[in-house]
Amino acid sequence: MEILKVASSSNPNSVAGAIAGAIETDGIVEAHTIGAGAVNQTVKAIAIARRLLDGGEENLNVITGFIDLEIEGEEKTGIKFVINLTRE
């Protein structure tokens, strides 16, 4: 499973392309974020990726949760998004 690190400065269209590519390859992808801006960009990217992957009977399923990450030797709490395809 591919893990994407999304920042507040990330381009939602680029992240959406990465999500769509990972979904097509592995069927699942995980996005890690820290901060409100990064969460915002991730949610936008998921909405765009849903449109890119529009296959009719399949839809994106997103499960969110907290994750502890180490950034520059400091422990931070972030939000992870586990994204996969489901059949309706």
MOSUL-V597393 format. One record per backbone hydrogen bond with DSSP energy under -0.5 kcal/mol. CO is the residue of the C=O (numbers start at 1). NH is the residue of the N-H. If there is no record, write none. Layout:
# MOSUL-V597393
CO	NH
CO	NH
This chain:
# MOSUL-V597393
2	4
2	30
4	6
4	32
6	34
7	10
10	12
11	15
12	16
13	17
14	18
15	19
16	20
17	21
18	22
19	23
20	24
21	25
22	26
22	27
22	28
23	27
27	85
28	2
29	83
30	4
31	81
32	6
33	79
35	39
36	40
37	41
38	42
39	43
40	44
41	45
42	46
43	47
44	48
45	49
46	50
47	51
48	52
49	53
51	54
55	57
57	88
58	55
59	86
61	84
63	82
65	80
67	69
67	78
69	71
69	76
70	72
71	74
74	71
76	69
76	78
78	67
79	33
80	65
81	31
81	83
82	63
83	29
84	61
86	59
